[in-house]
Amino acid sequence: MADALKAEGNKAFSAKDYPTAIEKFTQAIAIESENHILYSNRSAVYAAQAEYQKALEDAEKAISIKPDWSKGYARKGAAYKGLGDLLAAHDAYEEALKIEPENAQAKSGMSAVQRAINAEATADGVEGDPSAGLGGMFNDPGLYQKLASNPKTAPLLADAEFMAKLKKIQQNPNSVGEEIRDPRFLQVMSVLLGIDMNFGEGGPSGAQDTPMPDAKPAPPPQPKKEPTPEPEDEETIAKKKAHEAGDAEKKIGNDFYKQKQFDQAIEHYEKAWELHKDITYLNNLGAAKFEKGDYQGAIESCQTAVEEGRELRADFKTIAKAYTRIGSAYEKLGDLTQAIEFYHKSLTEHRTPEALAKMRAAEKTKLTNEKNAYIDPAEAEKARELGQQKFQEADWPAAVDAFTEMTKRAPTDPRGYSNRAAALIKLMAFPQAVQDCDEAIRLDPKFIRAYMRKGQALIAMKEFNRALDTFTEAAEHDDGSNRREIEQNQQKCLDAQFSARAGETEEQTSARIQNDPEIMSILQDPVMQSILQQAKTDPAALQEHMQNAQVRMKIQKLMAAGVIRMGR
């Protein structure tokens, strides 16, 4: 069956019917929970739907089942790439290729991740320079002085619209592409670059005025004198050289980082920061210290990046990355409270799937740790004894509180939930009592007392069919010691159903049956239809069939509902 479901899942995946594919693979996993291929296939479907966290969980499950299977690591690499964690993706693909060097999927994934690492800023790897390129020139410290000293650009300083656009580019150099079509910025670039960008003469379109017919011919055009570039001041030249030197050191550091030579990478990132104040150098420094295992050092470097970044008006995405890495470092140090705080700060600056996934995982781990830390069998026993005492004193609320404490101190002991259910029944909180009994049964399917209390709560709720099913299930797990009590409760349910329909006409009974989904389900069962048909001609056959416990219960339900009326 699992193979058939897998085939259906593969077919649905090929047709891009992802919900059906997930459903089929999930059903197959329920049958073969240790089949690594099923988890791998479902991981691929989740990745196709951009549910990368689920894809990662399935990939890791596949790896845990079969650690020497390269495709599991390839799935893990694809999930991490989708989450934006390129370094983790790189490591996963690297593991896949160690196991199977010729794995085409892993080679393709590794190539894509490597290109992404080299081309742009990454979440857990080294980062590029967000102020590099065309937009960077507008952060020239001598910008305003140069514009004011040039007659073409001096009036722009009084133009509020232009100044707003200029400040936007200074804050986010990547937005220069949106504004570069504005001729005023071409004039500014002309001044900054020392290049004469001639826009034409005689009006906005650059067209010359047409001379009158009798006008004197215009003199031949004189060759234009090439503009002399404005000399850069020494401070500007020094800053440019410092920036270039810093980038050169960063590049060397990046190369060492990729080779996992973190001490050398740290040395060059520190030199880069000394030469030029660009916080991407500090972020890279934090990344190298993190990978080296110096988590406190990573925190300090990234905190400096945030502080300096505020002063330098750095891109909010770069600051968000610093916060994320601080959170990751605190998580490695075991301080989940601080980790969650800094993941939250990162999301406040810039929301990314990676940071969100990290925060949620840390919150889940913290909650689990807190629950585990609270477990104490000795304290659980004290709470159980107190609960029993309060129950005997008829102090039902206090009993509920005591048994609740027991469930926290011993969450795998079914007695805590069953005892709390007993107190809840006294308080007539029947739905909550049923939930507690279900939990006790889940922990111990042979815990008969939980079945009995659940049945009592369902009887009180007048859900007699459900109560009958509960007592039947109890009988299946009973060793015989509770048989009499179970049968008495079953009869109690049947008597209550008979009483409920006392005085009904056949029309009223028919209408009620039509609105009872459980009774209709029994009547639509082909086996039961055959038995009922046989009973019409041979009533004694009904007694034979009732020797089967399940059939007997269904017949009793039909009798209680008034479907079968025994003659006298």
C-alpha positions as CSV (number, residue, x, y, z in Angstrom):
1,M,0.0,0.0,0.0
2,A,2.8,2.4,0.8
3,D,4.4,1.8,-2.7
4,A,1.0,2.5,-4.3
5,L,0.6,5.7,-2.3
6,K,4.1,6.8,-3.2
7,A,3.4,6.3,-6.9
8,E,0.2,8.4,-6.6
9,G,2.2,11.1,-4.8
10,N,4.9,11.1,-7.5
11,K,2.2,11.4,-10.1
12,A,0.5,14.3,-8.3
13,F,3.9,16.0,-7.9
14,S,4.6,15.7,-11.6
15,A,1.2,17.3,-12.3
16,K,2.1,20.1,-9.8
17,D,-0.9,19.0,-7.6
18,Y,1.1,19.6,-4.5
19,P,-1.6,19.3,-1.8
20,T,-2.5,15.8,-3.2
21,A,1.1,14.8,-3.4
22,I,1.7,15.8,0.3
23,E,-1.5,13.9,1.3
24,K,-0.3,10.7,-0.5
25,F,3.2,10.8,0.9
26,T,1.9,11.5,4.4
27,Q,-0.5,8.5,4.2
28,A,2.4,6.4,3.0
29,I,4.6,7.5,5.9
30,A,1.8,6.5,8.3
31,I,2.2,3.0,6.9
32,E,6.0,2.9,6.6
33,S,7.3,5.5,9.1
34,E,11.0,4.5,8.6
35,N,11.0,4.8,4.8
36,H,13.6,7.6,4.0
37,I,12.5,7.9,0.4
38,L,9.0,9.0,1.5
39,Y,10.3,11.8,3.7
40,S,12.7,12.9,0.9
41,N,9.8,13.0,-1.6
42,R,7.6,15.0,0.7
43,S,10.5,17.4,1.3
44,A,10.7,18.0,-2.4
45,V,6.9,18.8,-2.5
46,Y,7.2,21.2,0.5
47,A,10.1,23.0,-1.2
48,A,8.1,23.3,-4.4
49,Q,5.5,25.1,-2.3
50,A,8.1,27.3,-0.7
51,E,7.4,25.7,2.7
52,Y,11.1,25.4,3.3
53,Q,11.0,24.8,7.1
54,K,8.8,21.7,6.6
55,A,11.0,20.7,3.7
56,L,14.1,20.9,6.0
57,E,12.4,18.8,8.8
58,D,11.6,16.1,6.3
59,A,15.1,16.2,4.8
60,E,16.6,15.8,8.3
61,K,14.3,12.9,9.0
62,A,15.4,11.2,5.8
63,I,19.0,11.7,6.8
64,S,18.4,10.4,10.4
65,I,17.0,7.2,8.9
66,K,19.7,6.7,6.2
67,P,22.8,8.9,6.9
68,D,24.7,7.5,3.9
69,W,22.1,8.6,1.3
70,S,23.3,11.6,-0.7
71,K,19.8,12.7,-1.8
72,G,18.8,13.4,1.8
73,Y,21.6,16.0,2.1
74,A,20.7,17.4,-1.3
75,R,17.1,17.9,-0.1
76,K,18.5,19.6,3.0
77,G,20.6,21.9,0.9
78,A,17.6,22.9,-1.2
79,A,15.6,23.7,2.0
80,Y,18.3,25.8,3.5
81,K,18.8,27.7,0.3
82,G,15.0,28.5,0.3
83,L,15.3,29.7,3.9
84,G,18.2,32.0,2.8
85,D,20.8,30.2,4.9
86,L,23.3,29.8,2.1
87,L,26.2,28.6,4.3
88,A,24.1,25.8,5.7
89,A,23.0,24.9,2.2
90,H,26.6,24.9,1.1
91,D,27.5,22.4,3.9
92,A,24.6,20.2,3.1
93,Y,25.5,19.9,-0.6
94,E,29.1,19.3,0.4
95,E,28.0,16.3,2.5
96,A,25.9,15.0,-0.4
97,L,28.9,15.2,-2.8
98,K,31.2,13.5,-0.2
99,I,28.8,10.5,-0.3
100,E,28.2,10.6,-4.1
101,P,30.6,12.9,-6.0
102,E,28.8,12.5,-9.3
103,N,25.3,13.3,-7.9
104,A,24.0,15.8,-10.6
105,Q,21.4,17.3,-8.3
106,A,23.9,18.1,-5.5
107,K,26.5,19.4,-8.0
108,S,23.9,21.8,-9.5
109,G,22.7,22.9,-6.1
110,M,26.2,23.5,-4.9
111,S,27.0,25.5,-8.0
112,A,23.9,27.7,-7.5
113,V,24.7,28.3,-3.8
114,Q,28.3,29.1,-4.5
115,R,27.2,31.7,-7.1
116,A,24.8,33.2,-4.6
117,I,27.5,33.4,-1.9
118,N,30.0,35.1,-4.3
119,A,27.4,37.5,-5.8
120,E,25.4,38.9,-3.0
121,A,25.0,39.2,0.8
122,T,24.1,36.0,2.6
123,A,22.4,35.3,5.9
124,D,25.1,33.2,7.6
125,G,28.0,33.7,5.2
126,V,30.2,36.7,4.3
127,E,28.4,39.8,3.0
128,G,28.9,42.1,0.0
129,D,29.1,45.9,0.2
130,P,25.6,47.4,0.0
131,S,27.0,50.8,-0.7
132,A,29.2,49.7,-3.6
133,G,28.5,50.6,-7.2
134,L,26.9,53.7,-8.7
135,G,24.9,54.6,-5.6
136,G,28.0,54.8,-3.5
137,M,29.3,58.0,-5.1
138,F,26.4,60.0,-3.6
139,N,27.8,59.4,-0.1
140,D,30.9,61.4,-1.0
141,P,31.8,63.6,2.0
142,G,32.6,66.5,-0.3
143,L,29.3,66.1,-2.2
144,Y,27.5,69.3,-1.1
145,Q,30.6,71.5,-1.4
146,K,31.2,70.3,-5.0
147,L,27.5,70.9,-5.9
148,A,27.5,74.4,-4.4
149,S,30.7,75.4,-6.2
150,N,29.4,74.4,-9.6
151,P,26.9,76.9,-11.3
152,K,25.0,74.1,-12.9
153,T,24.2,72.2,-9.7
154,A,24.2,75.0,-7.1
155,P,20.5,75.7,-7.6
156,L,19.6,72.1,-7.0
157,L,20.5,72.5,-3.3
158,A,17.4,74.7,-2.9
159,D,15.1,72.2,-4.7
160,A,13.2,70.3,-2.0
161,E,12.1,67.5,-4.3
162,F,15.7,66.9,-5.5
163,M,17.1,67.0,-2.0
164,A,14.6,64.4,-0.8
165,K,15.6,62.1,-3.7
166,L,19.3,62.6,-2.9
167,K,18.8,61.7,0.7
168,K,16.9,58.6,-0.3
169,I,19.8,57.4,-2.4
170,Q,22.3,58.2,0.4
171,Q,20.2,56.1,2.8
172,N,19.7,53.2,0.3
173,P,22.4,53.3,-2.5
174,N,20.5,50.5,-4.2
175,S,17.7,52.8,-5.1
176,V,19.9,54.9,-7.5
177,G,18.4,52.9,-10.4
178,E,15.0,54.4,-9.7
179,E,16.2,58.0,-9.8
180,I,19.0,57.9,-12.4
181,R,16.6,58.9,-15.2
182,D,16.2,62.3,-13.6
183,P,18.5,64.7,-15.7
184,R,19.4,66.5,-12.5
185,F,21.2,63.4,-11.2
186,L,23.1,63.2,-14.5
187,Q,24.3,66.8,-13.8
188,V,25.3,65.8,-10.3
189,M,27.2,62.8,-11.6
190,S,28.9,65.1,-14.2
191,V,30.2,67.2,-11.4
192,L,31.3,64.3,-9.2
193,L,33.0,62.4,-12.0
194,G,34.5,65.5,-13.7
195,I,32.9,64.5,-17.1
196,D,30.9,66.9,-19.2
197,M,27.5,65.3,-20.0
198,N,26.1,67.6,-22.7
199,F,22.3,67.4,-22.8
200,G,22.0,69.5,-26.0
201,E,21.3,73.2,-26.4
202,G,18.4,75.5,-27.2
203,G,15.8,74.1,-24.9
204,P,14.7,70.8,-23.2
205,S,14.8,68.8,-26.3
206,G,18.2,69.9,-27.3
207,A,17.0,71.4,-30.7
208,Q,18.6,74.6,-32.1
209,D,16.5,77.7,-32.9
210,T,15.8,77.8,-36.7
211,P,17.3,81.1,-38.2
212,M,15.1,83.5,-40.2
213,P,15.4,83.3,-44.0
214,D,17.1,86.7,-44.4
215,A,19.3,86.3,-41.3
216,K,23.1,86.5,-41.6
217,P,24.6,83.0,-41.8
218,A,25.8,81.8,-38.4
219,P,29.6,81.5,-38.0
220,P,31.0,78.0,-38.2
221,P,31.0,76.3,-34.8
222,Q,34.2,76.6,-32.8
223,P,35.7,73.4,-31.3
224,K,34.6,73.1,-27.7
225,K,37.1,73.2,-25.0
226,E,37.2,70.0,-23.0
227,P,36.1,70.7,-19.4
228,T,38.8,70.4,-16.8
229,P,37.9,67.9,-14.1
230,E,37.6,69.4,-10.7
231,P,40.5,68.3,-8.6
232,E,39.6,66.1,-5.7
233,D,40.7,67.2,-2.3
234,E,43.2,65.1,-0.4
235,E,40.6,63.9,2.1
236,T,38.4,62.5,-0.6
237,I,41.3,60.8,-2.3
238,A,42.4,59.3,1.0
239,K,38.9,58.0,1.7
240,K,38.7,56.4,-1.7
241,K,42.0,54.7,-1.3
242,A,41.0,53.5,2.2
243,H,37.8,52.1,0.9
244,E,39.6,50.3,-1.9
245,A,42.1,48.9,0.5
246,G,39.4,47.8,2.9
247,D,37.5,46.0,0.1
248,A,40.8,44.3,-0.9
249,E,41.3,43.0,2.6
250,K,37.6,41.9,2.8
251,K,38.1,39.9,-0.4
252,I,41.1,38.1,1.0
253,G,39.1,37.4,4.2
254,N,36.2,36.0,2.1
255,D,38.6,33.6,0.3
256,F,39.9,32.3,3.6
257,Y,36.3,32.1,5.0
258,K,35.2,29.9,2.1
259,Q,38.2,27.6,2.8
260,K,37.1,27.5,6.5
261,Q,40.4,29.1,7.6
262,F,38.6,31.3,10.0
263,D,41.6,32.7,12.0
264,Q,43.1,34.1,8.7
265,A,39.7,35.4,7.7
266,I,39.3,37.2,11.0
267,E,42.7,38.9,10.6
268,H,41.8,40.3,7.2
269,Y,38.3,41.4,8.2
270,E,39.8,43.3,11.2
271,K,42.3,45.0,8.9
272,A,39.5,45.9,6.5
273,W,37.6,47.6,9.4
274,E,40.7,49.5,10.5
275,L,41.2,50.8,7.0
276,H,37.6,51.8,6.3
277,K,34.5,52.0,8.4
278,D,32.0,49.7,6.6
279,I,29.9,47.5,8.8
280,T,29.7,44.6,6.4
281,Y,33.4,44.0,7.4
282,L,32.1,43.7,11.0
283,N,29.3,41.4,10.0
284,N,31.8,39.2,8.2
285,L,34.1,39.3,11.2
286,G,31.1,38.1,13.3
287,A,30.4,35.3,10.9
288,A,34.0,34.1,11.0
289,K,34.1,34.1,14.8
290,F,30.7,32.3,14.9
291,E,32.0,29.5,12.6
292,K,35.2,29.3,14.6
293,G,33.1,28.7,17.8
294,D,33.9,32.1,19.4
295,Y,30.3,32.9,20.0
296,Q,31.0,35.7,22.6
297,G,33.4,37.3,20.1
298,A,30.7,37.0,17.4
299,I,28.2,38.8,19.6
300,E,30.7,41.6,20.4
301,S,31.5,42.1,16.7
302,C,27.9,42.2,15.6
303,Q,26.9,44.5,18.4
304,T,29.6,46.9,17.3
305,A,28.2,46.5,13.7
306,V,24.8,47.6,14.9
307,E,26.1,50.6,16.9
308,E,28.4,51.8,14.1
309,G,25.7,51.1,11.5
310,R,23.3,53.5,13.3
311,E,25.9,56.2,13.1
312,L,26.7,55.5,9.5
313,R,23.1,55.2,8.5
314,A,23.7,51.6,7.2
315,D,21.0,49.6,5.3
316,F,18.4,48.2,7.7
317,K,18.9,44.7,6.1
318,T,22.6,44.7,7.1
319,I,21.7,45.6,10.6
320,A,19.0,42.9,10.6
321,K,21.7,40.3,9.7
322,A,23.9,41.4,12.6
323,Y,21.0,41.0,15.0
324,T,20.2,37.5,13.5
325,R,23.8,36.4,14.0
326,I,23.8,37.7,17.6
327,G,20.7,35.6,18.2
328,S,22.3,32.5,16.7
329,A,25.4,33.0,18.9
330,Y,23.3,33.3,22.1
331,E,21.4,30.1,21.0
332,K,24.7,28.3,20.7
333,L,25.6,29.6,24.2
334,G,22.4,28.1,25.5
335,D,20.8,31.5,26.3
336,L,17.5,31.1,24.5
337,T,15.9,34.1,26.1
338,Q,18.5,36.4,24.7
339,A,18.5,34.5,21.4
340,I,14.7,35.1,21.0
341,E,15.1,38.8,21.9
342,F,17.7,39.4,19.1
343,Y,15.8,37.3,16.5
344,H,12.8,39.6,17.3
345,K,15.0,42.7,16.9
346,S,16.2,41.3,13.5
347,L,12.6,40.8,12.4
348,T,11.8,44.4,13.4
349,E,14.5,45.7,11.2
350,H,13.8,43.4,8.2
351,R,11.5,40.3,8.1
352,T,13.1,37.2,6.6
353,P,11.9,33.6,6.6
354,E,15.3,32.5,8.1
355,A,15.1,34.8,11.1
356,L,11.4,33.9,11.7
357,A,12.2,30.2,11.5
358,K,15.1,30.6,13.9
359,M,12.9,32.6,16.4
360,R,10.1,30.0,16.3
361,A,12.5,27.1,16.7
362,A,14.1,28.8,19.7
363,E,10.8,29.6,21.3
364,K,9.7,25.9,20.9
365,T,13.0,24.7,22.3
366,K,12.7,27.1,25.3
367,L,9.2,25.9,26.1
368,T,10.2,22.3,25.9
369,N,13.2,22.9,28.1
370,E,11.1,24.7,30.7
371,K,8.6,21.8,30.7
372,N,11.4,19.3,31.1
373,A,13.1,21.3,33.8
374,Y,9.8,21.2,35.8
375,I,9.5,17.4,35.7
376,D,9.9,15.9,39.2
377,P,8.5,12.5,40.1
378,A,8.7,13.2,43.8
379,E,6.8,16.5,43.5
380,A,4.3,14.8,41.2
381,E,3.5,12.2,43.9
382,K,3.0,14.9,46.5
383,A,0.6,16.7,44.1
384,R,-1.3,13.4,43.5
385,E,-1.7,12.8,47.3
386,L,-2.9,16.4,47.8
387,G,-5.4,16.0,44.9
388,Q,-6.8,12.8,46.4
389,Q,-7.2,14.5,49.8
390,K,-9.0,17.5,48.3
391,F,-11.2,15.1,46.3
392,Q,-12.2,13.2,49.4
393,E,-13.0,16.5,51.1
394,A,-15.2,17.4,48.1
395,D,-13.1,20.4,47.3
396,W,-13.2,19.8,43.6
397,P,-11.5,23.0,42.4
398,A,-8.6,22.4,44.7
399,A,-8.4,18.8,43.5
400,V,-8.3,20.0,39.9
401,D,-5.4,22.4,40.7
402,A,-3.5,19.6,42.5
403,F,-3.9,17.1,39.7
404,T,-2.9,19.8,37.1
405,E,0.3,20.3,39.0
406,M,0.8,16.5,38.8
407,T,0.4,16.6,35.0
408,K,3.1,19.2,34.8
409,R,5.5,17.4,37.2
410,A,4.8,14.0,35.5
411,P,3.4,14.6,32.0
412,T,3.7,10.9,31.0
413,D,1.8,9.5,34.0
414,P,-1.8,8.9,32.8
415,R,-3.1,9.0,36.4
416,G,-2.8,12.7,36.6
417,Y,-5.1,13.3,33.6
418,S,-7.6,10.5,34.7
419,N,-7.8,11.9,38.3
420,R,-8.3,15.4,37.0
421,A,-11.1,14.1,34.8
422,A,-12.8,12.7,37.9
423,A,-12.7,16.1,39.6
424,L,-13.9,17.8,36.4
425,I,-16.9,15.5,36.2
426,K,-17.9,16.6,39.7
427,L,-17.7,20.2,38.5
428,M,-19.8,19.2,35.5
429,A,-17.0,20.2,33.1
430,F,-17.7,17.2,31.0
431,P,-16.0,18.2,27.7
432,Q,-12.7,18.9,29.5
433,A,-13.1,15.6,31.4
434,V,-13.3,13.8,28.1
435,Q,-10.2,15.5,26.8
436,D,-8.3,14.5,29.9
437,C,-9.4,10.9,29.6
438,D,-8.4,10.8,25.9
439,E,-4.9,12.0,26.9
440,A,-4.7,9.3,29.7
441,I,-5.7,6.7,27.1
442,R,-3.2,7.9,24.6
443,L,-0.4,7.5,27.3
444,D,-1.7,4.1,28.3
445,P,-4.3,2.4,26.0
446,K,-4.9,-0.3,28.7
447,F,-5.8,2.2,31.5
448,I,-9.4,1.0,32.0
449,R,-10.3,3.6,34.6
450,A,-9.8,6.4,32.0
451,Y,-12.3,4.7,29.6
452,M,-14.8,4.4,32.4
453,R,-14.6,8.0,33.4
454,K,-14.8,9.1,29.7
455,G,-18.0,7.0,29.4
456,Q,-19.5,8.6,32.5
457,A,-18.8,12.1,31.1
458,L,-20.4,11.2,27.7
459,I,-23.5,9.8,29.4
460,A,-23.8,13.0,31.3
461,M,-23.6,14.8,28.0
462,K,-26.3,12.5,26.6
463,E,-23.9,11.2,23.9
464,F,-24.9,7.6,24.4
465,N,-23.6,6.2,21.2
466,R,-20.1,7.6,21.9
467,A,-20.3,6.3,25.5
468,L,-21.2,2.8,24.1
469,D,-18.2,2.9,21.8
470,T,-16.0,3.9,24.8
471,F,-17.2,1.0,26.9
472,T,-16.8,-1.4,24.0
473,E,-13.2,-0.2,23.6
474,A,-12.6,-0.7,27.3
475,A,-13.9,-4.2,27.0
476,E,-11.4,-4.9,24.3
477,H,-8.5,-3.9,26.6
478,D,-9.9,-5.4,29.8
479,D,-8.4,-8.5,31.3
480,G,-11.8,-9.5,32.6
481,S,-11.6,-7.9,36.0
482,N,-13.8,-5.0,35.0
483,R,-16.2,-6.9,32.7
484,R,-19.3,-6.6,35.0
485,E,-18.9,-2.8,35.5
486,I,-18.4,-2.4,31.7
487,E,-21.5,-4.4,30.9
488,Q,-23.6,-2.5,33.4
489,N,-22.5,0.8,31.9
490,Q,-23.3,-0.4,28.4
491,Q,-26.8,-1.4,29.5
492,K,-27.2,2.0,31.2
493,C,-26.5,3.6,27.9
494,L,-29.0,1.4,26.1
495,D,-31.7,2.0,28.8
496,A,-31.1,5.7,28.5
497,Q,-31.6,5.6,24.7
498,F,-34.8,3.5,25.1
499,S,-36.1,6.0,27.6
500,A,-35.3,8.9,25.4
501,R,-37.5,7.6,22.6
502,A,-40.3,6.3,24.8
503,G,-43.7,7.4,23.3
504,E,-42.3,8.2,19.9
505,T,-44.4,7.5,16.9
506,E,-42.8,5.7,13.9
507,E,-42.8,8.9,12.0
508,Q,-40.9,10.7,14.8
509,T,-38.5,7.8,15.1
510,S,-37.8,7.8,11.3
511,A,-37.1,11.6,11.4
512,R,-34.7,11.3,14.3
513,I,-32.9,8.4,12.7
514,Q,-32.4,10.4,9.5
515,N,-30.7,13.1,11.5
516,D,-28.4,10.7,13.3
517,P,-25.2,10.3,11.2
518,E,-23.9,7.3,13.3
519,I,-27.1,5.3,12.9
520,M,-27.2,6.1,9.2
521,S,-23.6,5.0,8.9
522,I,-24.5,1.6,10.4
523,L,-27.5,1.2,8.1
524,Q,-25.4,2.0,5.0
525,D,-22.8,-0.6,6.0
526,P,-23.1,-3.5,3.4
527,V,-22.4,-6.2,6.0
528,M,-25.1,-4.8,8.4
529,Q,-27.5,-4.5,5.4
530,S,-27.0,-8.2,4.7
531,I,-27.5,-9.1,8.4
532,L,-30.7,-7.1,8.7
533,Q,-32.1,-8.5,5.4
534,Q,-31.4,-12.0,6.7
535,A,-33.1,-11.2,10.0
536,K,-36.4,-10.3,8.3
537,T,-36.8,-13.9,7.2
538,D,-34.9,-15.6,10.0
539,P,-35.0,-13.6,13.3
540,A,-33.0,-16.3,15.0
541,A,-30.0,-15.5,12.8
542,L,-29.8,-12.2,14.5
543,Q,-28.9,-13.9,17.7
544,E,-26.1,-15.8,16.0
545,H,-24.6,-12.6,14.5
546,M,-24.7,-11.0,18.0
547,Q,-22.0,-13.4,19.2
548,N,-19.6,-11.0,17.4
549,A,-18.9,-8.2,19.8
550,Q,-18.8,-5.4,17.2
551,V,-21.9,-6.6,15.4
552,R,-23.6,-7.0,18.7
553,M,-22.9,-3.4,19.6
554,K,-24.2,-2.1,16.3
555,I,-27.4,-4.2,16.6
556,Q,-27.8,-2.8,20.2
557,K,-27.5,0.7,18.9
558,L,-30.1,0.1,16.2
559,M,-32.4,-1.4,18.8
560,A,-31.8,1.5,21.2
561,A,-32.5,4.0,18.3
562,G,-35.7,2.2,17.4
563,V,-34.6,0.9,14.1
564,I,-35.1,-2.7,15.2
565,R,-38.2,-3.3,17.3
566,M,-38.4,-6.7,18.9
567,G,-41.9,-8.2,19.0
568,R,-43.4,-9.7,22.1
